[in-house]
Amino acid sequence: MPQIHLDDETVARLDALREDDEEYDDLINELMNIYEASERTLFHAGDEY
């Protein structure tokens, strides 16, 4: 499994988003899903014109 290194500020921001000792993996997956969903929304927004 690849390892990533995050600075202290990024870890603090992630910790602020975690709920009930949520695993970092779960949080990162959730953030990626949100990003992908918003990307698709922006992509399809242009279809309405």
N, C-alpha and C positions, 0 to 999 in steps of 0.2 A: 504494500500500500504506500503510495507517495506521501511524503510529509511536507507540510507547508510551515513556514515561519511567519508569525504575525507580530506586529509591534504591539506594545502595551496598550496604546490607545484603541487599536482595533479589537483587542481582546476585551477591553472594558466595554466597548460598544456592544459586542456580542453578548457579554454577560448581562448587560442591561435589557437585552431582548429575550433572554432565556426565561422560560416559565417553569417553575417547580422542578429545578435541577434537570431540565431538558438537556439531552446530549447535544454537543456541538454539531454532530453529523445531522441530527434531525433539524436543527435550526438552519443549517446551511442549505439542506434540501428544501426546506420551506421557503427560504429567501430566493433560491434559484427558481422555484415554481412561480413565485410572485413575479419575479423578473421576466420569466418566459411568458407568463400570461399577459403582462402589460405590454411586452414586445409584440405579441400577436394582436392585441387590441389596437395598438398604434399602426400596425401593418394593415389591418382590415379597415381602419378608419378612413384610409384613402380610397377604399372601394365604394364609398357612399357618394362620391362626386360624379 
